[in-house]
Amino acid sequence: DKVTLFYNDYNTYFGVKDTLNLVEFINKGETAKICGGIGMQSHVDVKVPTVAEYGSALEQFLAAGYEIQITELDETDADQAKFVKKLMQTIITKQKNRNQSVNPKGITGITLWGLCDATSWRSQCAPLLFDTSIYDPKLSYTAFLEAAKIW
């Protein structure tokens, strides 16, 4: 198998057209796509981006035929568990409902940005699924697993 090159950047959910234009520029004039994937750095909170905005970006990237990896995922705010569940359900639903003839692979990775809040570079926001250690799961951990059940 060949290795897929990803364009991985932050705020791609706000700059979908710019991201697609950049990846298309990279691939311009090539017989095969040099860049076949888009990485969505996802340091998010419960208001920015909204789950609808995030889902819309996923739909557009999937429809363009690019493999997607969700990278650096962490979420902030007091309603984190509810947001995590809704976001994960949206990601899984977009993957399941994509046009597989246009995008056979779809979303191929979700990478969390750290193990626990105590060691996170954003620790003041408490963005991860565990609090002080991996033996200290938060409600968002349970919500993450609950959302995965629809897979």
Residue pairs with C-beta under 8 A, 6 or more apart in sequence:
4 36
4 37
4 67
5 34
5 35
5 36
5 37
6 35
6 36
6 37
6 38
6 39
6 67
6 69
7 19
7 22
7 23
7 26
7 35
7 37
7 38
7 39
8 38
8 39
8 40
8 41
8 69
8 71
9 19
9 39
9 41
10 41
10 43
10 72
11 41
12 19
12 38
12 39
12 40
12 41
12 57
12 61
13 40
13 49
13 53
13 54
13 56
13 57
14 49
14 53
14 57
16 56
16 57
16 60
16 61
19 38
19 61
20 60
20 61
20 64
23 35
23 38
23 66
26 34
26 35
27 33
27 34
27 35
36 66
36 67
37 66
37 67
37 68
37 69
37 108
38 61
38 66
38 67
38 68
38 69
39 68
39 69
39 70
39 71
40 57
40 58
40 61
40 68
40 69
40 70
40 71
41 71
41 72
42 54
42 70
42 71
42 72
42 73
42 74
42 113
43 72
43 73
43 74
43 113
43 122
43 127
44 54
44 73
44 74
44 75
44 76
44 87
45 75
45 76
45 77
45 83
45 125
46 75
46 76
46 77
46 79
46 80
46 82
46 83
47 77
49 57
51 83
51 86
51 87
51 90
54 87
54 90
55 90
55 91
55 93
55 94
58 68
58 90
58 91
58 94
58 107
59 94
61 68
62 68
62 94
62 95
62 98
62 99
62 102
62 103
62 106
62 107
63 98
63 99
63 102
63 103
64 103
65 102
65 103
66 103
67 103
67 105
67 106
67 107
67 108
68 106
68 107
68 108
69 107
69 108
69 109
69 110
69 111
70 91
70 107
70 109
70 110
70 111
71 109
71 111
71 113
72 111
72 113
73 110
73 111
73 112
73 113
74 112
74 113
74 114
74 120
74 122
74 125
74 127
74 128
75 83
75 84
75 87
75 127
75 140
76 122
76 125
76 126
76 127
77 83
77 125
80 126
80 127
80 138
80 139
80 140
81 138
81 139
81 140
81 142
81 143
82 143
84 129
84 140
84 143
84 144
84 147
85 143
85 144
85 146
85 147
86 147
87 147
88 143
88 144
88 147
88 148
89 147
89 150
91 107
91 110
92 147
92 148
92 150
92 151
93 150
94 106
94 107
95 106
95 107
96 151
98 106
100 106
112 128
112 129
113 120
113 127
113 128
114 120
114 121
114 127
114 128
115 128
115 130
115 133
115 134
116 128
116 129
116 130
116 131
116 132
116 133
116 134
116 136
117 123
117 126
117 127
117 128
117 130
117 131
117 132
117 138
118 131
118 132
118 133
120 127
120 128
126 138
128 138
128 140
129 137
129 138
129 140
129 141
129 144
130 136
130 137
130 138
130 141
131 137
131 138
